């Protein structure tokens, strides 16, 4: 029996859903991009059925939009919608940062510093995919430090809606390298506040980080 290894009990539908959800959250699809079942199924190496089911779940989560002609698109960028989303994110994510500062420990500070270094190195290498990966890892290490699973679920949903915008910012807008390099300096402010257990400073630093990126749009 000790030679047996655990089996993957997740269904194909669930794996396809999680893969597409991750791709949207990471900005792999652009705002306004049309997603076709056939193309996605070919890329993922599956039949159309699990892709269709995954897309319907993502439509229900407001991560995608189904048009009257039944085509499915990534929500297009609008100034009003983005401003509303950032205001909501600022309120909720700064609260998570304050909660993390209340529960601060050396392991969390070390994880945050490690991801921030990875982000800075990725910026210097001009590797946008690694920049996005490290940025997400930094933020979710911070939010996990709040030790509030329901709060983390809410934040994941907000990032799902923000991902395409952030991906477009780093890939399309000139000067993104310098912008994200400055972002690592803002992350350092967050780290210092967490290290000191300063809840107010942690919330302010996180809010500044979000608004700094939002203004680029």
Secondary structure, DSSP 8 states (H G I E B T S, - for coil): -TT------S-HHHHHHHHHHHHHHTT-S-TT-EE-HHHHHHHHTS-HHHHHHHHHHHHHTTSEEE-TTS-EEE----HHHHHHHHHHHHHHHHHHHHHHHHT--HHHHHHHHHHHHHHHHHHHHT-HHHHHHHHHHHHHHHHHTT--HHHHHHHHHHHHHHHHHHHHHHHHSTTHHHHHHHHHHHHHHHHHHHHHT-HHHHHHHHHHHHHHHHTT-
